[in-house]
Amino acid sequence: MRIIGGLYRGKKLLSPKTEAIRPTADKARESVFNILNSKLNKEWKQINLADIFAGTGAFGLEALSRGAQSVTLVDIDTSTLTKNINLFPNEKNKITVIKTDASSLPHPQQIFDVIFMDAPYNKGLNEKALLSVIKNNWLAPNGICIVETNAKEELDIPSPLQLIDSRRYGIAKFWFLTFNN
C-alpha cells in the first residue's frame, strides 16, 4: 500500500495486521481521485476532507499528499492510522483524528468539501454514518461524499444527498453523492 500521487507519491504506508481492516486498493483509490479531480470545483489546497471508517488513513493521507488544506480521520480503532500519520511529521498540523463510532459523529469543528466513507462491507454501516453526516452538518453545500461498498451491495441514499456517479472496480463499488440543500 502506497501513496499514488502528489508530494508524497510512492511513500509506503503500513498495512494492517488484522483482517478487520480492508484498505481500498491502490488502483481503485487512484481511479477515485481521478474522478474526484474532475468533479471538484476548488483546488486541493482549499479542500477540507474527512475520511470516515478511515482504517489505515490511506484515503485521507492521499488527499493530504495532493495538497488538501486539512484531513480529518475518523475510526473507532485508530491504531493503524496513527502509525501511518507518524510517517508524515511535516503534515501533522493538517491532520485531525477522531476516535468514535461513525453512526454518532460529533458536531465538526469545520464542514467538509469531500467525505470518503469505507465501512465494513454488507453491514449497513454506511447508511447509519450518512445519516449522522447529515444530522451533524459534516458536508458542505455542493460537497461530495464518496461511499465505497461491496460491488453487489446496495446503498440507501438519504435525502438531501443525491447520486451523481457510481463506478465499479473489482469487488468494490464507489458511489459519488452530492449535498444539495
C-alpha positions in Angstrom: 0.0 0.0 0.0 1.4 3.4 -1.0 0.5 7.0 -1.8 -0.4 7.2 -5.5 0.1 10.9 -6.3 1.2 14.3 -5.1 4.0 15.4 -2.9 4.4 12.0 -1.2 3.9 9.9 -4.3 5.4 6.4 -3.8 5.6 6.7 0.0 4.7 3.3 1.6 2.1 3.1 4.2 1.8 0.5 6.9 -0.7 -2.3 6.2 -3.0 -3.5 9.0 -2.1 -6.7 10.8 -5.7 -7.6 11.1 -8.3 -8.7 8.6 -10.8 -6.4 10.2 -9.3 -3.5 8.2 -9.7 -3.8 4.4 -7.8 -0.9 2.7 -9.0 0.4 -0.6 -6.8 -1.0 -3.4 -4.2 1.4 -4.8 -5.6 1.3 -8.3 -9.1 1.8 -7.2 -8.0 4.8 -5.0 -6.2 6.3 -7.9 -9.3 6.0 -10.1 -11.5 7.5 -7.5 -9.1 10.5 -7.1 -9.1 11.0 -10.9 -12.9 11.1 -10.9 -12.9 13.3 -7.9 -10.5 15.8 -9.6 -12.9 16.2 -12.5 -15.8 16.9 -10.1 -14.2 19.3 -7.6 -14.9 23.0 -8.1 -11.9 24.0 -5.9 -8.2 23.4 -5.9 -6.9 20.8 -3.4 -5.3 23.5 -1.3 -8.9 24.7 -0.5 -10.3 21.2 0.3 -11.1 20.0 3.8 -11.6 16.3 3.7 -13.0 13.7 6.1 -12.1 10.0 5.9 -14.8 8.1 7.8 -14.1 4.5 8.7 -10.5 5.6 8.0 -8.8 2.3 8.8 -5.3 2.9 7.7 -5.9 6.5 6.8 -4.8 5.9 3.2 -7.5 7.9 1.5 -7.1 10.9 3.8 -3.3 10.8 3.5 -3.6 10.5 -0.3 -5.6 13.7 -0.2 -3.0 15.3 2.0 -0.3 14.4 -0.5 -2.3 16.1 -3.2 -2.4 19.3 -1.2 -5.6 19.1 0.9 -5.9 22.0 3.3 -6.9 19.6 6.1 -7.8 16.0 6.7 -9.9 14.5 9.4 -9.6 10.8 10.0 -12.5 9.1 11.8 -12.5 5.5 13.1 -13.4 3.5 16.2 -9.9 2.0 16.1 -7.2 4.5 15.4 -4.1 2.3 16.0 -3.2 1.7 12.3 -4.0 5.1 11.1 -1.9 6.7 13.9 1.1 4.7 12.8 0.7 6.0 9.3 0.2 9.6 10.4 3.6 9.3 12.1 5.1 8.8 8.6 4.1 12.4 7.8 5.7 14.5 10.5 5.6 17.7 8.4 1.8 17.4 7.9 0.7 16.7 11.5 -0.8 20.2 11.9 -3.2 19.5 9.0 -4.4 16.2 10.4 -7.2 15.6 13.0 -8.0 12.2 14.4 -11.5 11.5 15.9 -11.9 8.2 17.6 -15.6 7.5 17.5 -18.4 5.3 16.1 -19.3 6.8 12.7 -23.0 6.4 13.4 -22.8 9.0 16.1 -20.4 11.6 14.8 -19.8 14.7 16.9 -20.5 18.2 15.6 -17.5 19.0 13.5 -15.1 21.9 14.0 -15.5 22.6 10.3 -17.6 21.4 7.4 -16.0 19.2 4.8 -15.9 19.7 1.0 -15.2 16.0 0.5 -16.1 13.0 2.6 -14.9 9.5 1.9 -16.6 6.6 3.6 -15.5 2.9 3.5 -17.4 0.9 6.1 -17.0 -2.8 6.5 -19.0 -4.4 3.7 -22.6 -5.6 3.9 -23.3 -4.4 7.5 -25.5 -1.4 6.8 -23.0 0.9 8.5 -22.6 3.4 5.6 -26.3 4.3 5.8 -26.0 5.0 9.6 -22.9 7.1 9.0 -24.6 9.1 6.2 -27.5 9.9 8.5 -25.0 11.1 11.1 -23.1 13.2 8.5 -26.4 14.9 7.5 -27.7 15.3 11.1 -24.5 16.9 12.3 -23.8 19.0 9.2 -20.5 17.5 8.2 -20.8 18.0 4.4 -20.6 21.5 2.8 -23.4 22.5 0.4 -22.4 21.1 -3.0 -19.8 18.9 -1.2 -19.0 15.5 -2.5 -19.4 12.3 -0.5 -17.8 9.1 -1.9 -19.1 5.8 -0.4 -17.3 2.5 -1.0 -19.4 -0.6 -0.8 -19.1 -4.2 -2.0 -20.0 -4.2 -5.7 -23.1 -6.3 -5.0 -24.2 -4.2 -2.1 -27.0 -1.6 -2.4 -26.8 1.8 -0.8 -29.9 3.5 0.6 -29.1 7.2 -0.1 -30.8 9.5 2.4 -32.2 12.9 1.4 -30.8 15.6 0.8 -27.9 13.6 -0.7 -28.1 12.8 -4.5 -26.3 10.2 -6.6 -24.1 11.9 -9.3 -22.0 9.0 -10.4 -21.1 5.4 -9.5 -18.2 3.1 -10.6 -17.2 -0.4 -10.0 -13.6 -1.6 -9.6 -13.2 -5.3 -8.8 -15.1 -6.2 -5.7 -15.8 -2.6 -4.8 -18.4 0.0 -5.9 -17.9 3.7 -5.4 -21.0 5.9 -5.0 -20.4 9.7 -5.6 -23.0 11.7 -3.8 -23.6 15.4 -3.5 -25.3 17.5 -0.9 -27.8 20.0 -2.4 -29.7 22.0 0.1 
